[in-house]
């Protein structure tokens, strides 16, 4: 599937609290992919080259598409990191080009690249995203159900993928949505949750009462969420 792969790395200086550096990934897959992303590494990462770390892939919503990586700091993990929060993991916040949707094959390719080039614990690779990124999380997980230790789609949906829920039977998943979401109906999350629950998949669902589309701020700010995520481990 992969015809060519070119990785261009660049660094830039940020405020001391912001440890994210811009990167670029270009490859030719099912469709051509060119994803820039912010990469954050945990404290102590450089001190021990033999230590392996969890990897979190974050997919933003439609409003952050484009070529300006600073836009990613509006929401989610890149916002928290920019504000000084530290995570015990490598976190890659991808940016989708303008007028495009998330390409699951491209997301997987970036994930594979990071596993090859960084100190990653391959049993602890996670995928999460909000809104359009929530849809991208579902799509990528269904395409590559063995690639991640857990997924956390926020205010997204799996579309007709619910009919193939069996593909995610062993995938730990925590779904989040606001019950007053006017952009992405909460029924999207209920439908895939019901399908996964029916086959006894390890799925959780949190519906925030009286919350609109922004169900991500309180999710990513919740220590319980991160404790759950980093506790998941993919079996060999």
Secondary structure, 3 states (H helix, E strand, C coil): CCCCEEEEECCCCCCCCCCCEEEEEEEECCCEEEEEEEEECCCCCCCCCCCCEEEEEEECCHHHCCCCHHHHHHCHHHHHHHCCCCCCEEEEEEECCCCCCCCHHHHHHHHHHHHHHCCEEEEEEEEEEECHHHHHHHHHHHHCCCCCCEEEEECCCCHHHHHHHHHHCCCEEEEEEECCCCCCCCHHHHHHHHHHHHCCCCEEEEEECCCCCCCCHHHHCCHHHHHHHHHCCCCC
